[in-house]
Amino acid sequence: MESNKSYYMIITNEYDYECDLENEFRFLGFPDRNRTSVKNMNVGDRVIVYVSKKSVFMASVEIVGKYFYSKKRVWSDPYDLWPHRIHTKPLNTIDDVKKGVYIKEIWEDLSFIKNKHKWGSQVQGSFRKLTENDYNVIFNAIEERSKWK
């Protein structure tokens, strides 16, 4: 049976990830360029959170509500409020970036990492779609790592 879910990855920084943890991942925020994509997300869709500069996968969340717009500052980014938001709940989170799933640990199993020599360009921006298989590979790695205390 085919899944009707869509799978995504957001790319964030360590400081904004800390804000997401403090906010208990009640929602995610996106810049103006991702407005249409966020509006097209549906309840049940899944999102992986990747922390750039550290190159680690840190969390998986599920979309649990509708799109909303807010100018309330939540994240540390001084240039963007990430005002296009969607309600989420955490499925698995890792609380310390030092314990995150380093991308090179699992990249052989990820179809979106096509060029291992230029892999950094494949995790730039703030948002990308994932295949269900890529999502599952990352989700399982996060789930396993989140059990480490």
Beta strands, then each sheet from edge to edge (+ up, - down):
strand 1: 7-12
strand 2: 27-30
strand 3: 46-51
strand 4: 56-69
strand 5: 84-93
strand 6: 101-102
strand 7: 127-130
sheet 1: 2+ 5- 4+ 3- 1- 7+
sheet 2: 2+ 5- 4+ 6-
end
